[in-house]
Amino acid sequence: MSEGDPWWFTGTLPDDKSAGPRDRTPGGGFSLSFLASGAQQLVDMAKQVIVAPHADHEVPEQHGDCIICRGQLALGEVRRRPDAPNDDVATGAKLESAVEWIHLDAARPAASGSLADRRLWP
Amino acid sequence: MLKRPRLLILSGQAGAGTSSAVLGLRESLCGSGIAATSVDGRGHVSEIESLVDRTVAAAGLGTTAQALPRVLSGLTGIAGVLAVHEAAERGDCIVWDAGETGGLLRVLALLDAARSEAASILPPLIAMRAARSLSAVDRAAWQGILAALRSVRAMLDDDGTRVLLVAVPDDGLEEFLADRIGQLSLMRSACDGILVNRVPRNGDGWPESWAEPRRHRVERLRGRGLPVIDIAHLTNDAPGKTAFRAQAGRVLDVARVPRPFPDSIKERDDGGFDLHVHLPGVRPDHVNAGRLGDSLVTEVAGLRRQTSLAPVLTRCEIQGAGMDSDWLIVRFERNQSLWPEAL
């Protein structure tokens, strides 16, 4: 990546006339500093408005009025112990005590003309 | 109406060559006269996370509150979304290096939450803005982030967008694809094509005992009708760029797989309700479902999606559920104590 390329760009832009330094002022695009600044503000505000009440929330699903708990659940995230495996996506075995799991009926075969994609079914 | 650029999203197994594929495709597209741009929003993820970690530590938050950075890890997705949003102004085609598929799923979850569960994440930012606590620059930044989330969400729904999984033909290939294709479906997306990298060709001198099972796995996928594009394992092309460039045309020709339909509710004759959740491409044995308060939790191969129940369903009890073809159908019956006649 050359010096004039944007932070997200991988490769070279031999034919791109817009490859020069870009305007990162408000309304003209973004730079990491803006994002970082925004993140800083978010954390500051979160500390004041959100984090303090959340500090006592051990079980996110029991605090539906807490934005952090709801955010965790919406993103499939739950807090994990330091020694827990570092899963790349939200995985099971985290909300077992809270979710009322449903025993699913035996799967019914697809009707003729179904849109079902079963190409990777066993 | 402005024409949106075509968006190719590449994501795959760690070490499968996603970044090489992105570069090879972009170079090939540019060589064909298409103004293509490649983006990789991961470059600053560590900086963003470090910033959040430092701030949380400086704020003296306790152990429990250290969960905050994990919530904000959505910023990793935001970085990629911002990059795509900005790149949309630069050309006709964007090749997005979304990295490992787990990360892409996280981005899709973020975008889905931004659309359907806005009350879960974004309103506090708006509320903060309304409170005029942020500087003008930061307000502009957050406004831009919100705009980027909206525009990239729209790009994902566009007919010109394709999602391609990048994998290698090792043992476990089918399991990987079954998991990830199902999880993409759960996140209201789909896999439009599969780039299988490092496929040893006949006559290239590879030990046949090693090469044949790999070729067989690819042929098996192809035999199942999956949109497979195999990338040759060239002995003198370590980064794989040459091999990827040769297949750029096939990538562009990949058809778009229909995306899942929105959830729908049907009232039954007995007064109960059926909630239909479309999960095309998901193996039934990979699906779990459960209720968490007023939300439905749907799990596919360990990945969970939580959606708020419609008000009418919050006053019901779940009778049961099951997969019917490519639909998860959850049966609800009225909780009589919560309906008007009982009040």
Interface residues (C-beta under 8 A of the other chain):
Chain A: P6 W7 W8 F9 T10 G11 L13 P14 D15 D16 S18 P26 G27 G29 F30 L32 F34 L35 A36 S37 G38 A39 Q40 Q41 L42 V43 D44 M45 A46 K47 V49 I50 V51 H54 A55 D56 H57 E58 E61 G64 I67 I68 R70 G71 Q72 L73 A74 L75 G76 E77 R79 R80 D87 D88 V89 A90 T91 G92 L95 A98 V99 E100 W101 I102 H103 L104 D105 A106 A107 R108 P109 A110 A111 S114 L115 A116 D117 R118 R119 L120 W121 P122
Chain B: S19 V22 L23 R26 E27 C30 A35 T37 S38 V39 D40 G41 G43 H44 E47 I48 L51 V52 T55 V56 A59 L61 G62 T64 A65 Q66 A67 L68 R70 V71 L72 S73 G74 L75 I78 A79 G80 L82 A83 E86 A87 E89 R90 G91 D97 E100 G102 G103 L105 R106 A109 L110 A113 E117 A119 S120 I121 P124 L125 M128 S133 L134 S135 A136 V137 D138 A140 A141 W142 G144 I145 A148 E174 L177 A178 I181 Q183 R224 G225 L226 V257 P258 P280 G281 R283 P284 D285 V287 N288 A289 G290 R291 L292 G293 D294 S295 V297 E299 G302 L303 R304 R305 Q306 I318 G320 A321 G322 M323 D324 S325 D326 V330
